[in-house]
Amino acid sequence: MLFPWLPLPPRVAARRCASTIRASLQQFVPPSDSVDSSALEQLQSFVSRASCLFIISGAGLSTESGIPDYRSEGVGLYARTNRRPMQHSEFVRSEKSRQRYWARNYVGWPQFSSHQPNSAHLALREWEKRGKVHWLVTQNVDALHSMAGQQRLTELHGCSHRVVCLGCGQLTPRTELQKRFAVLNPGWVASACAVAPDGDVFLEDEQVLNFKVPSCDACGGVLKPEVTFFGDVVNQATVQFVHRKLAESDAVLVAGSSLQVFSGYRFLLAASERQLPIAIVNIGSTRADHLAEIRVSARCGEVLPAIRLN
């Protein structure tokens, strides 16, 4: 059911302030404004009135943990380099592309897997423990929500901490594949240039020529991260499940996503059709700004922990 809402302005004022996150993590967080007391009060009212809150999180939630994103102005992958993420069709059809991908991922995995949840992840987990969150859908593949202890969770695009066989469908932990890489490639070394959002690094083509990639130990099939690569589609059963959770909810909060990818944006369209109130916390504009009653342009790690629960 819906509940009564006080009218709220479509935009919330914000003011500039110094960042409070560690300098070592700031390189992937775009300049942001600190939410003022009036804005925080309005978001506080929004959250307090919700009894079944549906949350969509994105890469902007994890940049404060030191994981870069793609689209952030000035600091995202697209702004820093001319590299683009692996396409699904390229990975499936080309053995050389898989060799290049896995070599880069092998080098980057120790650093990527060491990232920890930040204050925003921990705040959302506390909201769940207190009964505020009905369901959380993340577009991230970094497992940080799971590490924080979130349980009412759907990883919309999968998780890079799991590996799937494209032949038999067997799932295995990514940590086990790292051990197999090491056994197959004794003495193989490569120096990383820059970190990419999905756990790999940038290597020159000649660095990966001799890198060996294992096959599925059950059927000999092709191994792939259990994530939705660009150009692929999200599993329809997953989409339908998320729509059911949205239908059971009475408000929607977007945390750290520009919603440029339709796989997440579709749920904002559905929420609008259901006349659910929507709030967005994200640095910079989003694709769904016109649908939101509250729009806060500030860091999730600053805003979410400041919300008090009843």
C-alpha positions as CSV (number, residue, x, y, z in Angstrom):
1,M,0.0,0.0,0.0
2,L,1.0,3.6,-0.5
3,F,1.1,5.9,2.4
4,P,0.5,9.7,2.7
5,W,3.4,11.9,1.6
6,L,4.0,15.6,2.3
7,P,4.8,17.5,-0.9
8,L,8.5,17.9,-1.4
9,P,10.5,20.0,-3.8
10,P,12.1,18.2,-6.8
11,R,15.6,19.5,-5.9
12,V,17.4,19.9,-2.6
13,A,20.0,22.5,-2.0
14,A,23.6,21.5,-1.2
15,R,26.7,23.4,-0.2
16,R,30.4,22.8,-0.8
17,C,32.5,21.3,1.9
18,A,35.8,19.5,2.3
19,S,35.8,15.7,1.8
20,T,36.1,13.5,4.8
21,I,37.1,10.2,3.1
22,R,40.7,9.1,3.1
23,A,42.9,10.7,0.5
24,S,43.9,7.3,-0.9
25,L,40.3,6.7,-2.0
26,Q,39.5,10.2,-3.3
27,Q,40.9,9.6,-6.7
28,F,37.7,7.8,-7.8
29,V,35.2,10.0,-6.1
30,P,34.2,13.1,-8.1
31,P,34.0,16.5,-6.4
32,S,30.8,16.6,-4.4
33,D,28.7,18.9,-2.3
34,S,27.8,18.2,1.3
35,V,24.2,18.0,2.0
36,D,22.9,20.8,4.3
37,S,20.6,20.4,7.3
38,S,17.4,21.2,5.3
39,A,18.2,18.6,2.6
40,L,19.0,16.0,5.2
41,E,15.7,16.7,7.1
42,Q,13.7,16.1,3.9
43,L,15.5,12.9,3.1
44,Q,15.1,11.9,6.8
45,S,11.3,12.4,6.4
46,F,11.3,10.4,3.2
47,V,13.0,7.4,4.8
48,S,11.0,7.7,8.1
49,R,7.7,7.5,6.2
50,A,8.7,4.4,4.3
51,S,7.9,1.0,5.8
52,C,9.0,-1.2,2.9
53,L,11.9,0.6,1.3
54,F,13.2,-0.6,-2.1
55,I,16.8,0.5,-2.7
56,I,18.8,0.5,-5.9
57,S,22.6,1.0,-5.5
58,G,25.2,1.6,-8.1
59,A,28.9,2.3,-8.6
60,G,28.8,5.6,-6.8
61,L,28.3,3.7,-3.6
62,S,31.6,1.8,-4.1
63,T,33.9,4.6,-5.3
64,E,34.4,5.5,-1.6
65,S,35.8,2.0,-1.1
66,G,38.4,2.7,-3.7
67,I,36.7,1.0,-6.7
68,P,36.5,3.2,-9.8
69,D,33.4,3.5,-11.9
70,Y,32.8,4.1,-15.6
71,R,30.9,7.4,-15.9
72,S,31.9,9.8,-13.1
73,E,32.9,13.2,-14.5
74,G,36.7,13.5,-14.5
75,V,37.5,10.4,-12.5
76,G,35.6,7.5,-14.2
77,L,37.1,5.1,-16.6
78,Y,35.6,6.8,-19.6
79,A,37.1,10.1,-18.5
80,R,40.6,8.8,-17.6
81,T,41.3,6.4,-20.5
82,N,40.1,5.4,-24.0
83,R,39.6,1.8,-22.8
84,R,36.2,0.2,-22.8
85,P,34.9,-2.8,-20.8
86,M,34.8,-6.3,-22.3
87,Q,31.8,-6.9,-24.5
88,H,29.9,-10.2,-24.0
89,S,30.0,-11.1,-27.7
90,E,33.8,-10.6,-27.8
91,F,34.4,-12.7,-24.8
92,V,32.2,-15.6,-26.1
93,R,33.6,-15.7,-29.6
94,S,37.3,-15.0,-29.2
95,E,39.8,-17.2,-27.3
96,K,42.4,-14.5,-27.5
97,S,39.9,-12.0,-25.9
98,R,39.3,-14.4,-23.1
99,Q,43.1,-14.9,-22.6
100,R,43.6,-11.1,-22.5
101,Y,40.6,-10.6,-20.1
102,W,41.6,-13.3,-17.7
103,A,45.3,-12.3,-17.6
104,R,44.3,-8.8,-16.7
105,N,41.8,-10.1,-14.2
106,Y,44.4,-12.4,-12.6
107,V,46.8,-9.5,-12.0
108,G,44.0,-7.2,-10.7
109,W,42.2,-9.7,-8.5
110,P,44.3,-9.4,-5.3
111,Q,43.7,-5.7,-5.1
112,F,40.1,-5.8,-6.3
113,S,39.1,-8.5,-3.8
114,S,40.7,-6.6,-0.9
115,H,38.3,-3.7,-1.0
116,Q,36.0,-3.4,2.0
117,P,32.5,-2.0,2.6
118,N,32.4,1.7,3.4
119,S,30.1,3.7,5.7
120,A,27.2,3.7,3.2
121,H,27.2,-0.1,2.8
122,L,27.2,-0.5,6.6
123,A,24.4,2.1,7.0
124,L,22.2,0.2,4.5
125,R,22.9,-3.1,6.4
126,E,21.8,-1.4,9.6
127,W,18.6,-0.2,7.9
128,E,17.9,-3.8,7.0
129,K,18.5,-5.1,10.5
130,R,16.1,-2.4,11.8
131,G,13.4,-3.5,9.4
132,K,13.5,-0.5,7.1
133,V,14.7,-2.1,3.9
134,H,12.3,-4.4,2.1
135,W,14.8,-5.2,-0.7
136,L,18.1,-3.9,-2.0
137,V,19.0,-4.3,-5.7
138,T,22.6,-3.5,-6.6
139,Q,24.1,-3.0,-10.0
140,N,27.6,-3.5,-8.6
141,V,29.5,-6.8,-9.0
142,D,32.0,-6.2,-6.2
143,A,30.2,-8.2,-3.4
144,L,30.6,-5.3,-0.9
145,H,26.9,-5.4,0.1
146,S,27.4,-9.1,0.9
147,M,30.6,-8.4,2.8
148,A,28.7,-5.8,4.9
149,G,26.1,-8.4,5.8
150,Q,23.2,-7.4,3.5
151,Q,20.8,-10.3,3.2
152,R,17.7,-9.0,1.4
153,L,19.8,-8.5,-1.7
154,T,19.8,-9.1,-5.4
155,E,23.0,-8.6,-7.4
156,L,21.4,-7.6,-10.6
157,H,24.5,-7.9,-12.7
158,G,25.9,-10.9,-10.9
159,C,29.1,-11.0,-8.8
160,S,32.8,-11.1,-9.9
161,H,33.5,-13.2,-6.8
162,R,31.9,-16.1,-8.6
163,V,32.8,-17.9,-11.9
164,V,30.4,-19.7,-14.1
165,C,31.0,-22.3,-16.8
166,L,29.2,-21.4,-20.0
167,G,28.9,-25.1,-20.8
168,C,27.5,-26.8,-17.8
169,G,26.6,-23.8,-15.6
170,Q,28.8,-24.9,-12.6
171,L,29.5,-22.0,-10.2
172,T,32.9,-21.8,-8.4
173,P,34.5,-19.2,-6.2
174,R,36.8,-16.8,-8.0
175,T,39.4,-17.4,-5.3
176,E,39.7,-21.1,-6.5
177,L,40.2,-19.9,-10.1
178,Q,43.1,-17.7,-8.9
179,K,44.8,-20.8,-7.5
180,R,44.4,-22.6,-10.8
181,F,45.8,-19.6,-12.7
182,A,48.9,-19.7,-10.5
183,V,49.5,-23.4,-11.1
184,L,49.1,-23.1,-14.9
185,N,51.3,-20.0,-15.1
186,P,54.3,-20.4,-12.8
187,G,56.7,-17.6,-13.1
188,W,54.4,-15.5,-15.3
189,V,54.5,-11.9,-14.2
190,A,53.0,-8.6,-15.6
191,S,53.1,-5.1,-14.2
192,A,49.7,-3.4,-13.9
193,C,49.2,0.0,-15.3
194,A,45.7,1.2,-14.1
195,V,42.8,-0.4,-12.3
196,A,39.5,-0.9,-14.1
197,P,36.0,-1.0,-12.4
198,D,35.3,-4.7,-12.8
199,G,38.5,-6.1,-11.2
200,D,41.0,-6.2,-14.0
201,V,43.9,-4.0,-14.9
202,F,45.3,-2.6,-18.1
203,L,48.1,-4.8,-19.7
204,E,49.8,-4.5,-23.1
205,D,48.9,-7.3,-25.6
206,E,52.4,-8.7,-25.6
207,Q,52.3,-9.2,-21.8
208,V,49.5,-11.8,-22.1
209,L,50.7,-13.9,-25.1
210,N,51.8,-16.8,-22.9
211,F,49.1,-16.7,-20.3
212,K,47.2,-20.0,-19.9
213,V,43.5,-20.0,-19.1
214,P,42.0,-23.1,-17.5
215,S,38.7,-24.7,-18.6
216,C,35.9,-25.9,-16.5
217,D,37.1,-28.9,-14.4
218,A,33.7,-30.5,-14.7
219,C,33.0,-30.4,-18.5
220,G,35.9,-28.6,-20.1
221,G,33.7,-25.6,-21.0
222,V,34.6,-21.9,-21.1
223,L,34.8,-20.1,-17.8
224,K,33.5,-16.6,-17.3
225,P,32.9,-14.3,-14.4
226,E,29.3,-14.7,-13.2
227,V,28.5,-11.1,-14.2
228,T,26.5,-9.5,-17.0
229,F,29.0,-8.1,-19.5
230,F,28.2,-5.1,-21.6
231,G,26.1,-6.2,-24.5
232,D,24.5,-9.0,-22.6
233,V,21.0,-9.0,-21.0
234,V,20.1,-9.6,-17.3
235,N,18.4,-13.0,-16.6
236,Q,14.7,-12.5,-17.0
237,A,13.9,-14.6,-14.0
238,T,16.0,-12.1,-12.0
239,V,14.2,-9.1,-13.5
240,Q,10.8,-10.6,-12.7
241,F,11.8,-11.3,-9.2
242,V,13.0,-7.7,-8.7
243,H,9.7,-6.4,-10.1
244,R,7.8,-8.5,-7.5
245,K,9.9,-7.0,-4.7
246,L,9.3,-3.5,-6.1
247,A,5.6,-4.2,-6.2
248,E,5.7,-5.1,-2.5
249,S,7.5,-1.8,-1.6
250,D,6.1,1.6,-0.8
251,A,9.1,3.9,-1.7
252,V,12.3,3.8,-3.8
253,L,15.7,5.2,-2.9
254,V,18.5,5.3,-5.5
255,A,22.0,5.3,-3.9
256,G,25.0,6.1,-6.0
257,S,23.8,5.4,-9.6
258,S,23.4,7.6,-12.6
259,L,20.9,5.0,-13.9
260,Q,22.3,5.3,-17.5
261,V,22.0,1.5,-18.0
262,F,18.5,0.5,-18.7
263,S,18.7,-2.7,-16.6
264,G,18.4,-0.5,-13.5
265,Y,16.5,2.4,-15.0
266,R,13.6,0.2,-15.9
267,F,12.7,-0.2,-12.2
268,L,12.5,3.6,-11.8
269,L,10.0,3.7,-14.7
270,A,8.0,0.9,-13.0
271,A,8.1,2.7,-9.7
272,S,6.9,5.9,-11.3
273,E,4.0,4.0,-13.0
274,R,3.0,2.7,-9.6
275,Q,3.2,6.3,-8.2
276,L,5.8,5.3,-5.6
277,P,7.7,8.2,-4.1
278,I,11.4,8.3,-5.3
279,A,14.5,9.8,-3.8
280,I,17.9,9.9,-5.3
281,V,21.3,10.3,-3.6
282,N,24.1,10.6,-6.2
283,I,26.9,12.9,-7.2
284,G,25.8,14.5,-10.4
285,S,22.7,14.1,-12.5
286,T,20.9,10.9,-13.2
287,R,18.6,9.5,-15.9
288,A,15.7,9.5,-13.5
289,D,16.0,13.0,-12.0
290,H,12.6,13.9,-13.6
291,L,11.0,11.1,-11.6
292,A,12.3,12.0,-8.2
293,E,10.7,14.0,-5.5
294,I,14.0,14.4,-3.7
295,R,17.4,14.7,-5.4
296,V,20.5,15.0,-3.2
297,S,23.8,15.5,-5.0
298,A,26.3,14.4,-2.4
299,R,28.3,11.4,-1.3
300,C,26.3,8.4,-0.1
301,G,29.0,7.8,2.6
302,E,28.1,11.2,4.0
303,V,24.3,11.1,3.6
304,L,23.1,7.6,4.4
305,P,24.9,7.2,7.8
306,A,23.3,10.5,8.9
307,I,19.8,9.2,8.5
308,R,18.2,8.2,11.8
309,L,15.7,5.3,12.0
310,N,12.6,5.4,14.2
